[in-house]
Amino acid sequence: MPVARDRYGFKKATQNVTADQYDVWNMEYTMYLARRRKKWEALMKQHNLPTDNPTRFPPRSDKVKRYIRKGIPPEWRGAAWFWYAGGTEKLTQNPGLYWDLVEQVDQGNLNETDRDLIERDLNRTFPDNIRFKPDFDPVSNDMGRDSDPTLCSETAILRALRRVLQAFAIHNPGIGYCQSLNFLAGLLLLFLDEDEEKAFHMLSIITTIHLPGTHSRVLEANVDMGVLMSCIRESMPAIWTKIDDVHLLNAGTHFSASNARLPTISLATTAWFMSLFVGNLPIETVLRVWDSFYYEGSKTLFRISLAIFKVGEPDIRSINDHMEIFQVIQTIPRRLVDANKLMEACFRRRNGFGHMSQDTIDSRRAERRKQHVADMARMNTLNSVTSGKSGKSGALAPSVDADEERPPTSMRRTASKRFKRSMSRKRTAKN
């Protein structure tokens, strides 16, 4: 029996959403898409723009922003992302850059660590999508670059993904390759008609403009997590009371109160940001978030994260056991198949989060970064004192920010170990 798939080739059924649940939601959503398509066509005509495979879109305005938030027509999505994110300018400023980098890879200039990591994650990219993993083994008829017989079982999009990730790793040595880049580049390839050059430049825009430092070898993801946690504390104090376990994490360590420590739940929200919610929200909801992200910038990720906590507030507040919080908050976004409901929760005027500006986010990032530098200096001082007294390496108990010196590729293992440690501390405190 054929696998039931959505309009993009992903399997309808997931661990948290059944195929029947998807079909019930999609019946009305399909009609919604048709209505939105007509409105977009009218908007394009108002600006004398074509509606057949458009590559240019209306100039920025409040009206266009409203249209973006309600969803870009699926067939135009990749082109609209590229247009509004500044991809056209990036491509014009760097003619031939991507293919030069591909040539450098062919000449052996990619370091073996990044090459191995890319190969390891390549076949883990969207195994539930038919273009990445067909129901049968693909046969390549390409006699050019992809004619290597060892690659004949790979789809064309996987081979394109390899080239994009390898070129990106050479061009961005401060990042190289880390987990989540494969999903970002893979989804871009899906919606850019496998245009590798455009996908490469979009990946650069994500990692250098919208999320600078988040994917780098010296991780700054926790700068954003510090900002997000402060936003939760201010806007949803009841939820903050439930997720704030820093006092338990500090038990038995050198810390009594430190900005370096974040609640355990920040391990889950870090994955939201690094992957732009891929694998954390259902795919249609991810795409709607990406629509706004490429138009409005990184503030979208903070707004959507806060909306997820708000939508899940009844579930979160019903829990009294700290040990269940992590699992519950991981599960909440994975059930949000109705993209409209999440976007409405995010942007509604009363109790929404559309008021959060990019200037506010950037200001808080700068403040958090300064705090981080001060905390790291204090940690190093304490570490030196402890080393001097014991004659041994006086490593402090791990904190969230202490892991910023670790390679991004080890983050999942680090997060798992730290989560287990925090759970152990909580059990001890509870007993």
N, C-alpha and C positions, 0 to 999 in steps of 0.2 A: 504494500500500500504506500502511495506517495506521501512524503512528509508534508504536513500542512505548513505553509510558509506565508509570510506577509508580503506586502507590495515591494519590499526591498530584498527579498530572498532570505530573510531570517526565519528561523523556526518560530511558529506562533507560541507554542507551549514552552514555558520556562519553569524553573523550580517554584516560582511564586505566582505564576499566572497560567491557568489552563487554556487550551485552545478554545474551549467553549466560552470562557470568560473574555478572551480576546475577541472572538467573533461577535459577541453581544455588544461589546463596546465599539467595535470597528464598523458595525452596521450604520450607526448614527454618525460616526466620525467620517465615514466615506462621503456622506451627504454634506457634512460640514466642509470637507475639503473642496467639494464641487462649488459650494457657495462662495468660499474664499477665493477660489480660482477666478470666478467671474468678476469679483471685486478687484483682484489684481490685474486682470486683463483691462478693465476700465481705467485703472490707475496708469497702466503702461501707455494706453492710447492717449490719455490726457497729456502725457509728456512726449508724445510722438515716438514712442519706443516700440520695437517689434515684440510680438508675443510668441514667435516661432524660434525656439532655441535662443533666447536673449542672452547677450553678454554684457549689456549695460542696463542700469536700473535707475529709477527716479532719484533725484538729489535728496539728501537728508532733510527731514522735516518732522514735525510732530505727527502728521498723518502717516507718513511712511513708518515711523517708529511703532505706531499702533498696529499697522498692518503686519509688521515684522513680528510683533509679540503674539499676534493671532495666527502666525504660521505662514511660511513661504510655500508656494506650490511645490510639491516634491520634485517635479521635473526641472524646476528652475533653481532648486536649492543650492547646489554646488556653485553655479555661476554667480548667484546672489552673494553667497559667502565670500567668494573671491573678490567681487566688486567692492563690497562694503568694508571688507577687512584691509583693503589696500593692496591686494595681490597684483593688480594690474601695474601699479606704480613700482612695486618690488621687482616684477618681471622686467619692466622697462629699464630700471636702474642696473640690473644685473644680467644683461643678455649673455646667454651661453654658459652662465656659471654652473648650472646643474650638470650639464653634459660634460663640462671640464672635470667636475668632481667625480662623475661616473668613470671617466677615463683614468683619473688618479687611482680609483679603486682597482681598476683592471691592471694598473701598473704595480699593484702591491703596496700602496701607501696607507691602507687601512690597518690599524694595529690588530693583532690577533685576538686580544681580549674582546674588543667591540665586535669583531667578526664572529667570534664564537657565541657571544651573547645574542646577537641578532639571529643567528641560525637556530639557536635554542628556542627563541620565542616565535619564530616565523610561523610554524605550523600550529601554534597556540592562538593565532590571531583569528577571531571570528570563526571558530569551527562550526558554528550553527548557521553560517551564511553559505548559500549554495555557490556563490562566486569564489569563495575561499576554499570551501570543501564540498565539492559536488557529490551527488549521490552515486557517482561512478568516477573512475580514474580518468582525468582528462588526457587527451593526446595532443601534443603540440605539433603543429605543422609549420611553425616558424623556423625558417632556415637561417635567420640572422643571429642576433645576439643571444636569443633564447634557444639555440639549436643544440646545446649541450645535452647529450642523451641522459645524463644523470639527473636532469631537471624535468624530464618528460612527464613525470607524474604530478608536477606542480601546475597550478592554474596560472594564467598570464598575470593575474592581479597579485599573486604571491611573488612572482618574479619581479614585478614592478615594485612591490613593497620592499623587497630586499635591496634593490638599487636605491630607493629613496632613503631608507634607513642608513645604508652604508655611506651615501653621499653626505647625509646630514651629520653623521659621526665625524667625518673628516673635516667638514666645514665648521663644526662647533666642538672643538677639542675640550672645552670646559664642561660640555655635557656628554659628548660621546654618544653612547647608547644607554638608556635605562628603561626599565619596565614601564609600560603605559604608552611609550612613543609608538610602539607597533600598532596599538589600537587607534591612536590619533591619526597616524598616517594611513592606516587601512581604511578608516571611515572617510577620510578625505578622498582617497582614490575611488571609493565606491561612488561618491557624489560628484566627482570631477571627471567622470568618464575615463578613469585610469590615466589621466594626464599627470605623468610623474613630475614634470617640471613645476606645474602649479601646486601639486601636493607638497613638494619640497619647500616652496616659498611660503605656503600657508603654515607648515610646521615651524618654520623659522619665525613667522609672525607670532604664533602662539607662545613660543618659548622665549622670545626676546622682547616682545612688546607687551603682551598681556600678562604673562606669568614669568617675568625675569627671575632667574635663580631657582625656580621651583624644581626644575629637572636637572640642575647642574650637579657636578660631582661633589661639590660642597653644597649640600642641600639648604635651601632657604624656605622650603615649604612651610616650616613651622612659624615663619614670620606671618604668613597668611593665616595659619591656624590660630595664632595669638590674637589676630584681629577678629577672626570669626568668633572665637570664644568670648571676647569682650563684648561683641555685638549681642550674643545670646544672653550674656549676663545682664546687659542693660535693657534689652527689649522683652525678654521672657524669663524673668527671675524665678518663676516656679519651675521651669525646666532646668535652669542653671543649678538650682538646689539639688535636683535629682542627679545631674551628671558631674557635678563638682566633687571629684574624689582626690584632689591634690593633697589634702591632709593625710590621706591614707598612703599615697605614694611617697610622701615625705617621711613617713614613720621609719625610724631607725636610720635615717640618713643625716647628712650635715645640714640639710635644709629645714628651716622652719617656715619660711615664706620666701618664694623666689619666682620671678617672672619666667625663669627658665623652664618651669614645670607647667604642663598643660594636662587637663583631664584625659583619662584613658581613651575617651571617645574620640579625641583628636586623631587617633590612629585610623579610625574609619573615615573621618572627614578629609584627612590628607589624601586618601585614595580618590575621593570625589574630585578634588582639585587637579591632581596629577593626571587623571584620565578624562577630565571634563565630563564626568558622570557616566562615561561608557562602562557598561558592566554593573553599574549601580542603579540606574534608572532603566525602565523598559525603553527600547530603541526609539519609538516615536517620541517619547518624552525627552530623550537625549537630543533628538534632532530639533525639537522646539527650543530647547535651551541653547543649542548651538546657533540657531537663527538669531536670537537676541545677543548672544555672546559676541558674534562677529560684527554686529551692528553697534552695540553699546559698550563692549569692553568687559574687563574682568570683574567689574562690580556685579555683573550678572551672576557669577558663581556664588558670591556672598548672598545676594538676594534670594537665589534659588535654595541655597543651603538653609537659610533662615526659614524659608517657606516650608521646606521639608520638616524641620523641627516643629513648625506651627501646625502643619497638617497632622503630624504624629503626636501632638501634645497629649491628647487623651490617653493614648497607649503609654507614653513615657511617664505621665504623672500617676498612672495606676500601679506602677511598679515600686515596690518598697525595697527590693533586694538589689543592691548595686551591681551584683554579678550578672544580672539579666539585662542591664542597660545597653551594654555593647551590642549584644545580639539583636535586641529590639530595634535599635537605631540603624543597624546594618540592614535589617529586613524592611523597614518602613519604605524607603525609596524604591525598592525592587517591586513593590506591589502597585506603584503609582502609574498604572497603564493609561489612565485618563489624563492626557497631557493638558487638556483645557483646564481641568480642576486645579492642577498645580500652578499653571500660569496665572489663573485668576486669583489664587491665594497669594501669589507673589506680588501682583500688581494692583490689587484692589485698593481703593482709597482709604478705607477704614481697616486698620490692623494689617495693612500690607507692607511691602518693603521697597516699593518703587521709589521712595523718597531718598534712599541711600545713594549718594552721589559718588562719582569716581574720585573727586577731590577729597572727600571724606576718607575713602578707602586708602588712597595714596598717602594722605597725611598720617593715618594710623599705621600704615606699613612703615613709614619712616620712623615713627615713634617706637614701634615694636623693634625695629632693627637696632636702634640705639640701646634699648633695654637689653636686647640680646647680647650686644657687644659688652655692656657692663656686667651682665650675668656671667658671660664666659670668662671675663677677666677675674671676677670674684671666685669662680670655680677653679681657675688655674692657681690662684693664690692659695685657696684652701687645699688644693691638691699638693702644692709644694710644701705647705706646712705639715700636712699629714705624712708625706714622703720623708721629710726631715726627721720627724719624731719616730717613725717606725723603721726607717732604713729600707723600706720597701716601696714599691709603686703604690702610692696612696690614691688609687682611682676612686672617684666618688661613685655613689650609686647612680645608675644611669638615669638621665633625665631625657625629656623629649628632645631638647636641643643638643644634648651630648651626641646624638646620632647624626648630627649634620655633617660630621667628618667621615661618615661611613659611605661607601658607594651606594648609589640609589638601587642597584640591583640586589643588594642584600636587605633592602628595607622590609620586604615581606617577612623574612626570617627574623629580623630584629623586632618587628612589630609583634610577631607571634610570641617570641620569648618574653618581651616586656609585658605583654598582656597577661601571660601566665604568671609572671612575677607579681603583677599588681593584683591578680585574683588571689594569689597565695597570701599577700599582705592583708587583703580584705577579709579573707576567712579567719586569719589570726586575730584581726581587730574585732571581728564579729563574735568570735568565741571568747 
